[in-house]
């Protein structure tokens, strides 16, 4: 069961964000989170493309996924409303 419904949350963000406003979502990818053994009732792991898909389905454009530094374990997804 998913604790974090990404599309609903991203739609909520799109609703309150001004036109041409930007969103940035930082997260550890599912593969890394799964290895950490984080409690499933607190953390919902997501693959990067799941996050990108939720942001895109919520109507965001110019979606970019990147790592802030090449050795950083986390990803950042940035998009424009």
C-alpha positions in Angstrom: 0.0 0.0 0.0 1.3 3.4 -0.9 1.5 6.1 1.8 2.4 8.8 -0.7 0.0 9.1 -3.6 2.4 11.1 -5.9 0.0 12.1 -8.6 -2.5 13.6 -6.0 0.3 15.4 -4.2 1.7 16.8 -7.4 -1.7 17.9 -8.6 -2.1 19.7 -5.2 1.3 21.4 -5.8 0.3 22.4 -9.3 -3.0 23.8 -8.0 -1.4 26.3 -5.6 1.7 27.2 -7.7 1.6 30.3 -9.8 1.8 29.9 -13.6 5.4 29.4 -14.6 6.2 28.6 -11.0 8.7 25.8 -10.4 8.7 22.8 -8.2 11.8 20.9 -7.0 11.5 17.4 -5.4 14.5 15.8 -3.9 14.6 12.1 -3.0 16.7 9.0 -2.7 15.9 6.6 -5.4 13.9 3.4 -4.6 17.0 1.2 -5.1 18.9 3.0 -2.4 16.0 3.4 0.0 15.2 -0.3 -0.2 18.7 -1.2 0.8 18.4 1.1 3.8 15.5 -0.9 5.2 13.4 2.2 6.1 10.1 1.5 7.8 7.4 1.1 5.1 4.8 2.8 7.3 6.8 6.0 7.2 8.7 5.9 3.9 7.3 5.1 0.4 10.1 4.4 -2.0 9.8 5.6 -5.6 11.9 5.1 -8.7 12.9 8.3 -10.4 10.7 7.7 -13.4 7.7 7.3 -11.0 8.3 10.7 -9.6 8.8 12.2 -13.1 5.5 10.5 -14.3 3.5 11.9 -11.4 4.8 15.4 -12.0 4.1 15.1 -15.7 0.6 13.8 -15.2 -0.1 16.7 -12.8 0.6 19.0 -15.8 4.1 20.2 -15.1 6.3 20.8 -18.1 10.1 21.1 -18.7 10.7 18.2 -16.3 14.4 17.7 -15.6 15.8 15.0 -13.4 19.4 15.3 -12.2 21.8 14.7 -9.4 23.1 17.8 -7.8 26.6 16.3 -7.8 27.8 13.2 -9.7 28.6 11.4 -6.4 25.3 12.4 -4.7 23.0 9.5 -3.9 19.9 11.6 -4.3 18.0 12.9 -7.3 16.2 16.2 -7.8 13.3 16.6 -10.2 12.6 20.2 -11.3 9.6 21.2 -13.4 7.6 24.2 -14.4 3.8 24.7 -14.0 
